[in-house]
Amino acid sequence: MKYENKPFPLIEDIFEISSPNEKYVFTPLVSITFKNHPVLNNNSFHFISVWDTGSYIEDYFDDNRPDPRVIRFKYKNNKYSYLSNLNFPFISELKRAYQIIESNFIENLDYYLTPKSNKEFADTLSKGCELVHSANKNFDKVESGYYFEKITKYLYTKKKFEKFNNINSDFTYPETFIGLTTTKEEVIKKFHSDGKDKSEIIKNIFARPNWIQAPEKLNYENMIFIGSVSESDFTNGTAELYLFWDKENDFVYQISQWT
């Protein structure tokens, strides 16, 4: 089976943009394009990280987002469309927050690309939370910190992929054996070279889903399983993302199971 993975695709390449806020809710992780497949043809499918807070209210859900674990997109010409209103937590605050986080990351690129101890990492998150929240008091402080971590870690992993050609979202290096069996310099050197090759990040391609929790009780009879991706490879999410194609109705379903 021939296919190609493309980490960090542009959102414009995978979405038919209907709202300028989509960029701040849906974070593209990786696309997979099949080559002359007897079922999947030359189609491309996309794994995304979906912004959420864990605070769920009934207004957030409809047929395209029936519960916190499931989201579906209309699928046409290898692109997604989200057919509902973008009713996600703090939706009106995300654009400004994203711009602040992205500017901060670019301005301090050398700092962010320098591996950190756990304490340094905690300090970075605390300052980032304050940076976002102080600029927009309407954005809950805890969620400001979570969004800062999500977007910063995504931008960081993307930049590391560009520099080192591997997928590794770790911000911190292991300190346990420094001074005992290795040096800090050796650990940091290994830190930069560690990670997954892009061919390793999508699992069980066109096979069967390897559920990390109980199997989901959706009607999969007419759906084609594409594969799964660990959100934690790219950002601060902890979900395993499972992608299905409803070929008959032209929908793609992404199901999340949290570790």
C-alpha positions as CSV (number, residue, x, y, z in Angstrom):
1,M,0.0,0.0,0.0
2,K,1.5,3.3,-1.1
3,Y,0.8,6.5,0.9
4,E,2.6,9.6,2.0
5,N,2.4,11.4,5.4
6,K,2.7,15.2,5.6
7,P,3.1,16.6,9.1
8,F,1.9,20.1,9.9
9,P,-0.2,20.8,6.7
10,L,-1.5,24.3,6.3
11,I,-5.1,24.7,7.4
12,E,-6.0,26.3,4.0
13,D,-4.9,23.0,2.4
14,I,-7.2,20.8,4.4
15,F,-10.2,23.0,5.2
16,E,-12.7,24.8,3.1
17,I,-12.6,27.8,5.4
18,S,-16.0,29.1,6.3
19,S,-15.1,31.1,9.4
20,P,-11.8,33.0,10.2
21,N,-11.9,31.4,13.7
22,E,-11.4,27.9,12.3
23,K,-7.6,28.4,12.5
24,Y,-7.8,28.9,16.2
25,V,-10.1,25.9,16.9
26,F,-8.7,23.3,14.6
27,T,-4.9,22.6,14.6
28,P,-3.7,20.5,11.7
29,L,-1.4,17.7,12.8
30,V,-0.7,15.4,9.8
31,S,-2.2,14.5,6.5
32,I,-2.1,11.1,4.7
33,T,-2.4,10.8,1.0
34,F,-2.9,7.4,-0.6
35,K,-1.5,6.4,-4.0
36,N,-3.7,4.4,-6.4
37,H,-5.4,2.5,-3.6
38,P,-8.3,0.3,-4.7
39,V,-10.6,1.7,-2.1
40,L,-9.1,5.0,-1.0
41,N,-8.0,6.0,-4.5
42,N,-5.7,9.0,-4.3
43,N,-7.6,10.6,-1.4
44,S,-6.1,12.7,1.4
45,F,-7.3,12.6,5.0
46,H,-6.3,14.8,7.9
47,F,-5.8,14.4,11.6
48,I,-6.5,17.6,13.7
49,S,-6.3,18.7,17.3
50,V,-9.6,20.3,18.4
51,W,-9.7,23.1,21.0
52,D,-11.7,22.2,24.0
53,T,-11.6,22.8,27.8
54,G,-13.4,19.8,29.3
55,S,-16.2,22.1,30.4
56,Y,-19.1,20.9,28.3
57,I,-22.5,22.4,27.9
58,E,-25.4,21.3,25.8
59,D,-25.1,24.3,23.5
60,Y,-21.8,23.0,22.1
61,F,-23.2,19.8,20.6
62,D,-25.3,18.9,17.5
63,D,-25.1,16.3,14.7
64,N,-21.6,17.3,13.8
65,R,-20.4,17.1,17.3
66,P,-22.6,14.6,19.1
67,D,-20.4,14.4,22.2
68,P,-16.9,15.5,23.4
69,R,-15.3,12.4,21.8
70,V,-16.7,12.7,18.3
71,I,-16.5,15.4,15.6
72,R,-17.4,15.1,11.9
73,F,-16.6,17.1,8.8
74,K,-18.1,17.1,5.4
75,Y,-15.5,15.7,3.0
76,K,-15.2,16.9,-0.6
77,N,-12.2,17.2,-2.9
78,N,-9.8,16.1,-0.1
79,K,-10.9,19.0,2.2
80,Y,-13.0,19.2,5.3
81,S,-15.9,21.6,6.1
82,Y,-17.3,22.0,9.5
83,L,-21.0,22.4,8.9
84,S,-22.0,23.8,12.3
85,N,-21.4,27.1,13.9
86,L,-18.0,27.2,15.7
87,N,-19.6,27.1,19.1
88,F,-16.5,26.2,21.2
89,P,-15.4,27.4,24.6
90,F,-14.1,31.0,24.6
91,I,-14.4,31.1,20.8
92,S,-14.4,35.0,20.8
93,E,-11.1,35.1,22.7
94,L,-9.1,32.6,20.7
95,K,-7.9,34.7,17.8
96,R,-6.3,37.4,20.0
97,A,-4.8,34.7,22.2
98,Y,-3.3,32.8,19.3
99,Q,-1.8,36.0,17.9
100,I,-0.2,36.8,21.2
101,I,1.2,33.3,21.6
102,E,2.5,33.1,18.1
103,S,4.2,36.5,18.3
104,N,5.8,35.5,21.7
105,F,7.0,32.3,20.2
106,I,8.6,34.0,17.2
107,E,10.2,36.7,19.2
108,N,11.7,34.2,21.7
109,L,12.5,31.4,19.3
110,D,16.0,30.6,20.6
111,Y,14.6,30.4,24.1
112,Y,11.9,28.0,23.2
113,L,14.2,25.8,21.2
114,T,16.5,25.4,24.2
115,P,15.6,22.3,26.2
116,K,14.4,23.0,29.7
117,S,14.3,21.3,33.1
118,N,10.9,20.6,34.5
119,K,11.1,23.7,36.7
120,E,12.1,25.9,33.8
121,F,9.2,24.4,31.8
122,A,6.7,25.1,34.7
123,D,8.0,28.7,34.9
124,T,7.5,29.1,31.1
125,L,3.9,27.9,31.3
126,S,3.2,30.2,34.3
127,K,4.5,33.2,32.5
128,G,2.7,32.3,29.3
129,C,-0.6,31.9,31.1
130,E,-0.2,35.4,32.6
131,L,0.8,36.8,29.2
132,V,-2.5,35.6,27.6
133,H,-4.7,36.3,30.5
134,S,-3.4,39.8,31.3
135,A,-4.1,40.7,27.6
136,N,-7.6,39.4,27.8
137,K,-9.4,39.1,31.1
138,N,-12.4,37.5,29.5
139,F,-10.3,34.4,28.8
140,D,-10.4,32.2,32.0
141,K,-7.0,32.1,33.5
142,V,-6.7,28.3,33.7
143,E,-7.9,28.0,30.1
144,S,-5.5,30.8,29.1
145,G,-2.6,28.7,30.3
146,Y,-3.9,25.5,28.6
147,Y,-4.3,27.3,25.3
148,F,-0.8,28.9,25.6
149,E,0.7,25.5,26.2
150,K,-1.3,23.9,23.3
151,I,-0.3,26.5,20.7
152,T,3.2,27.0,21.9
153,K,4.0,23.3,22.0
154,Y,2.5,22.9,18.5
155,L,4.6,25.7,17.1
156,Y,7.6,24.3,18.9
157,T,7.1,20.8,17.6
158,K,6.6,22.1,14.1
159,K,9.8,24.1,14.2
160,K,11.7,21.2,15.6
161,F,10.4,19.0,12.7
162,E,11.7,21.7,10.3
163,K,15.1,21.7,11.9
164,F,15.6,18.0,12.9
165,N,13.2,16.1,10.7
166,N,11.5,14.2,13.5
167,I,8.3,14.5,15.5
168,N,9.0,15.2,19.2
169,S,6.8,17.5,21.3
170,D,8.9,17.2,24.5
171,F,9.9,20.5,26.1
172,T,11.9,19.0,28.9
173,Y,14.9,16.7,29.0
174,P,15.2,13.9,31.6
175,E,17.3,14.9,34.6
176,T,17.4,11.7,36.5
177,F,20.8,10.4,35.4
178,I,22.7,13.7,34.8
179,G,25.9,13.5,36.8
180,L,25.5,9.8,37.3
181,T,25.7,8.1,34.0
182,T,25.6,11.1,31.6
183,T,26.1,14.8,31.3
184,K,23.7,17.6,30.7
185,E,25.3,18.3,27.3
186,E,24.9,14.6,26.2
187,V,21.3,14.6,27.3
188,I,20.5,17.8,25.4
189,K,22.2,16.5,22.3
190,K,20.2,13.3,22.4
191,F,17.1,15.4,23.1
192,H,17.3,17.1,19.7
193,S,17.9,13.9,17.8
194,D,15.1,11.9,19.5
195,G,11.7,11.6,17.9
196,K,9.5,9.8,15.5
197,D,10.1,9.7,11.8
198,K,7.1,11.0,9.9
199,S,6.3,7.5,8.6
200,E,5.8,6.3,12.2
201,I,3.2,8.8,13.5
202,I,0.0,7.3,11.9
203,K,-0.8,3.8,13.2
204,N,-2.9,0.9,12.0
205,I,-3.3,2.5,8.6
206,F,-6.3,1.0,6.8
207,A,-6.5,-1.8,9.3
208,R,-8.5,-2.0,12.5
209,P,-8.6,0.6,15.3
210,N,-6.5,-0.3,18.3
211,W,-8.8,1.3,20.9
212,I,-7.1,2.4,24.1
213,Q,-10.5,2.4,25.9
214,A,-13.6,0.4,25.2
215,P,-14.6,0.3,21.5
216,E,-16.7,3.2,20.5
217,K,-20.4,2.3,19.9
218,L,-20.9,4.1,16.6
219,N,-22.2,2.6,13.4
220,Y,-18.9,1.7,11.6
221,E,-20.5,-0.7,9.2
222,N,-20.3,1.8,6.4
223,M,-17.1,3.5,7.5
224,I,-13.6,2.9,6.5
225,F,-10.9,3.2,9.2
226,I,-8.0,5.4,8.0
227,G,-5.7,5.1,11.1
228,S,-4.9,6.7,14.4
229,V,-2.5,9.4,15.7
230,S,-1.4,10.3,19.2
231,E,-2.2,13.9,19.8
232,S,0.7,14.1,22.4
233,D,3.2,13.6,19.6
234,F,2.4,17.2,18.4
235,T,1.0,19.2,21.3
236,N,-0.2,19.0,24.9
237,G,-3.3,16.9,24.2
238,T,-3.5,13.3,25.6
239,A,-6.0,11.8,23.2
240,E,-5.5,9.0,20.6
241,L,-7.3,10.3,17.5
242,Y,-9.1,7.7,15.3
243,L,-10.2,8.7,11.8
244,F,-13.0,7.1,9.8
245,W,-14.4,7.9,6.3
246,D,-18.1,7.5,5.6
247,K,-17.6,7.2,1.9
248,E,-21.3,6.8,1.1
249,N,-22.3,10.1,2.8
250,D,-19.1,12.0,2.3
251,F,-18.2,12.6,5.9
252,V,-15.1,12.1,7.9
253,Y,-15.4,11.3,11.6
254,Q,-12.6,11.8,14.1
255,I,-13.0,10.0,17.5
256,S,-10.9,10.9,20.5
257,Q,-10.1,8.5,23.4
258,W,-8.1,10.1,26.2
259,T,-5.2,8.3,27.9
